[in-house]
Amino acid sequence: MQAIRQQFIKATCAFFANWYNSTARNYIIRDSQNTLSLGKDRLTELKTKLKDLADNAEKYSDEFLSPNSLWWHLSPKDGDNNASVYSQCGSKVPWIIDQSIRKGLRIIGGSSRRIWV
């Protein structure tokens, strides 16, 4: 189980890096008028922040997916442990993992590490 956990975190890292870049590209294309109005200095700053974000995708995937509480085989086993958060529907990942992945994806526009306008 531990090997699968590490493999999942590593794959999520690659996904984060790719997603950050493609999402920023889509923002630029979709809001081209706003993008152009930012000016060269602000665009350079955003590009630097985006590169830093993509370069640190491994750190973010570790941050959001490493807690033992996310993983059934590592979480405390008590009478209150609710197996439903690990339920899976079709090809979707369990809810508890999905929420952590979404936190990692929100970094690109989130308030704590906001890089986009």
Buried (B, 14 or more C-beta within 10 A) or exposed (E): EEEEBEEBBBEBBEBBBEBBBEBBEEBBEEBEEEBEEBEEEEEEEBEEBBBEBBEBBBEBBBBBBBEEEBBBEBBEEEEEEEEEBBEEEEEEBBBBBEEBBEBBBBBBBEEEBEBBE
